[in-house]
């Protein structure tokens, strides 16, 4: 997703989820940031916390 989505001021509720793009392979882990009101994905970051 585009980096410009990081500089938004219209997102009131942020949701964060962690997913693996390939089952059982930790190297494919990603963190996904979602606008919880619109259910629109904002940013996908490779790696998880």
C-alpha positions in Angstrom: 0.0 0.0 0.0 1.1 3.6 -0.5 3.2 5.4 2.0 1.0 8.5 1.7 -1.6 6.6 3.7 0.7 7.0 6.7 0.0 10.8 6.7 -3.8 10.7 7.2 -5.8 12.8 9.6 -9.3 11.3 8.8 -8.7 7.9 10.5 -10.4 7.9 13.9 -10.1 4.2 14.8 -7.1 2.2 13.8 -7.0 -1.6 13.8 -3.7 -3.6 13.6 -3.5 -7.3 12.6 -0.6 -9.7 12.0 -0.8 -12.2 9.1 1.5 -14.7 7.4 1.3 -14.6 3.7 2.4 -18.3 3.5 1.3 -20.7 6.2 4.1 -21.8 8.5 6.8 -19.5 7.2 7.6 -16.8 9.7 9.6 -14.9 7.1 6.4 -13.9 5.4 4.9 -12.3 8.5 3.3 -8.8 7.9 1.6 -6.2 10.1 -1.6 -4.7 8.5 -3.0 -1.3 9.6 -6.7 -0.9 8.8 -9.2 2.0 9.2 -11.6 0.2 11.5 -14.6 2.4 10.5 -14.3 2.0 6.7 -12.5 -1.4 6.7 -10.0 0.0 4.3 -6.4 -1.2 4.4 -4.0 1.6 5.0 -0.5 0.1 5.2 1.1 -3.4 5.0 4.5 -3.6 6.7 6.7 -6.7 6.2 7.7 -8.2 9.5 5.8 -8.3 12.7 6.3 -7.0 16.2 
